[in-house]
Each structure stands twice: as structure tokens, then as C-alpha cells.
Amino acid sequence: MSFRRILIANRGEIALRIIRTLREMGIESVAIYSDVDARSPHVLAADIAVNLKGETPSETYLNMERILEVARRYHVDAVHPGYGFLAENPQFSRMVSEAGMVFIGPSAQEIERLGDKATAKEIARRAGVPIAPSSPPLRDTREIIQWVERIGPPVLLKASAGGGGKGMKKVENPDNLADTVEMAKREALSAFGDDTLIVEKFIFPVRHIEVQIMADTHGNILTIGERECSLQRRHQKIIEESPSPVLEDDERRKLMDYARRIIEEAGYTGAGTVEFMYSEGEFYFLEVNTRIQVEHPVTEMRFGLDLIRMQIEVARGGVLEEDIPAPSGHSIEARLYAEDPLAGFLPQTGKIHALEFPNMPGVRIDYGIMEGNEISPYYDPMIAKIIAHGPDRETARRRLIQALEETLLIGPANNQHFLIYLLRSREFIEGETFTHTVDELTARYKDEEFTIPGELLRIVAEKLRGPFRASSGEKSRSGDNPTRRIRPGIYP
């Protein structure tokens, strides 16, 4: 099977990332966009770009009928969903297939099986993979309370139909338990259209480690290394790395075996990620993400692979080569967000007045925003992913810090300085990072100060087309190199 034209049912950096691979493969790209995204990089890069006429996700990137209408009009052979939006929606997968096009991802049945947490855990049980103590899917508040008492606090209430931290509540004591359950159910219903919850034992301290897999329709399964994703806020990752700095070789072999068993038991095809909790030498299956992950470049840089290309090859019936390149060195990714670390990481909106990334050896920039674009309240506020690779972890860490320091970003409050702070922390340097580490470091970060080099201040002044005025105590004579001390979150 060959593909001549593929529609990308997404936006931002992942859409642009897919377009680049399609161009290398000689396949035409069809991009879709909202009114807000009319000047976004993925729109400008695509061979064909179609306005979906609207601003909100429901009007545009979640509008299945409208997207398929565009796909039919331009006679596309396949649809790539990227991640987020419709990537793990079984109805969309089914609609694409019924329209005579190929969905570049798992089948609707596979998404349904693994997208439901309870079903996925049953698959893990059958495969002999450890899971944390947990309940079956529950809707009745009284039953949920009974399971909390049976497992014993602390526990997590989790939406059965989804992830990303939506609908997740931690319960440490029985006070106001009924109210907490109702709140979790409302959030789950709002996010996923299903208020079913699972009660799961809260394990602490814990790391989040995941395995990248790729499986074809001929029974071949590749486990392409692991990624450590423990640095999170609001249950969402901001720094990822490969390999994990704490696993021994025998633990890594066990982890790969667990991931393979689950994929075999599920009969899964395409790209996916098998996620685990890791605590005190033990792994516990968490979930399967039935799509390409945001952090896939970490694996690509370490293995020298193009996972998007592999997805497309699998979708058109290709056979995976088992002899993939051996992993090399270490890679780390930082997600640059328009969000305020000093205000609970609340998303920020506004115009990007200036945005320039460094060109450095061993550094890759995946971006979806460019200078002059607006950060909209309608979509995820990620500006870019900055990924560094090196022969060892310390080299990768230093390269990533340098790349972040040399990134010029003038616009809404963002986490640029906070990412640098995390990468310089003792916890990260020593590999002592857990899912609660960001919360602990945020409290210390509020008292930090950063130095902005004078040369950067001059660039800022030039970008803003205003005179540079040195603050008190700074030199401003010709030839001097002034600096300015700032509190994090305060931008020139």
C-alpha cells in the first residue's frame, strides 16, 4: 500500500513534526487549522492548508465530521492524528476507516481496550505484569467509598476513561470523602463524558517510567528503550530523559519484558507507550497510551530513529526491522510552556513578541509557535520542546541548560527559567527525581534570583524597539556588559 497524501488532524509542533517526515517520504501533507492558528508554522509548511472556520477545539480540531469532509475533498489516503485531540478517540479511528482511509494508529477496538484503565489492567493481569492494588470501574459513590476503606488511604481516585491528570484526586483521610468523590466524578464526566472512577493505592515515593513500543500487523514488536518522566506538575510531564538514570540492566530487561507481554496480550499495532510506576525496586503497570507521545524525540535522538516514519510504514502494511540501531548516549527534553510557575503553573495567553532558538550541536528544537503568533486560551500553551543529546547524561544536561539560556523568548510569563532551575537542582543532577519533586522544588524556586546577561538585555531592547536603560547599580557606559538580577517570573 502506498500513500500519496495524508491529512494531519492536529496543530502546533506535532503537526509540523509530521509534515517534515512526510516531506522526506515524498508524501503530500494536508493541514487543518482554526482561525486562531492561521499564521502558525504548521499551516505555512503544509502542501495544502484548510481553515476549519472557528476558534474553539469543538469547532475545529475535535470536529470529526468537518475533518473528514476535508479529507474526502482532498482525496487523502490516510489521517495522522498526532497526540491529544482525537488521537485516542475510537470513534474517530472507526470513522476514518469506514470512510475508506487509513487511520495511522491502532484500530478502534485496540484503542477501546487499552484506553479504558480497568480493561488495560485486566490485560496486564493476564500477562502476568504487576499492578498496584485497585478497584474495578465504579460509578456508585457508596461503592467507591467502600473501596477506599478496603484498600486504605492514601489512594488515588482516577477517571477510568482517560488520563492526563483530569479527574484525579488524592485521598489521604476520610474527611469529606463523599464530596471529593463527587468532584472527581464531575471532572471525569466533563473531560471524558464518563464519570466512572477507579480507586488505586497511592504509592510514595514513586517514579514514572515508560517504554516506547512499535508493533506491526505481522506480529513483530519492538521495545525501543525507556524514558524517565518523573518531573511533572499537575500530573503532566515537563522534563523527560532516556535512559532512566536509576535502572540497572536486569531491571531494564524486566521492564522491556513487561511492556512486550502487555502489547502481545492486547494484540496491539502501531506506536504506543506502556507506562509504569517504579518504587523501591518494583514496577507497577499504570496505563498504555495508544498514540505517539509528546516526548518521542527523546527516544529518536538516542536511537537515531524516526518514529513518525515507522508509524506510517506500519500503517501501510510494512514489516518492522528488528535490527534497529543500538542506543547511544543520553537525551533529555524540556517542555517550554507559556505558564507561570509562581502561580500554580497557570496557563498564560498573549502575543509572542520575540522568539529565537539557538543553533547548537546535539540540540533539537520542535516548535509550534513563532514570533508574532498568539498563545490562545483555547489550546495547550506549549511553545516548544527543546531536546539535547550527549555521550553521557551530564553532557546532555549542560547542553540543554545552555540551549534554554540562549533561547530568546519575549511574551507571556513562561517556565523557561524554572526549567533551568530544575536542571541545575541537586535532585536532578543526582537522579533523585520523583513525581512529587517538582512540587517540592517550586517552593524553593520562589526565593531564587537569576542573572540576565547584558547582551540579552540589549537584544530584548532592540526587539521591543525601546532604549535600554540600566537599572540602579548597573554599568551603562559604551563597552560595558551590564546584567540585571530578577526574581523568577519577572521578565524584561
Summary of the structure (lengths in Angstrom):
residues: 492
radius of gyration: 22.9
end to end distance: 53.9
largest distance: 73.2
contacts: 1670
relative contact order: 0.10
helix: 34%
strand: 25%
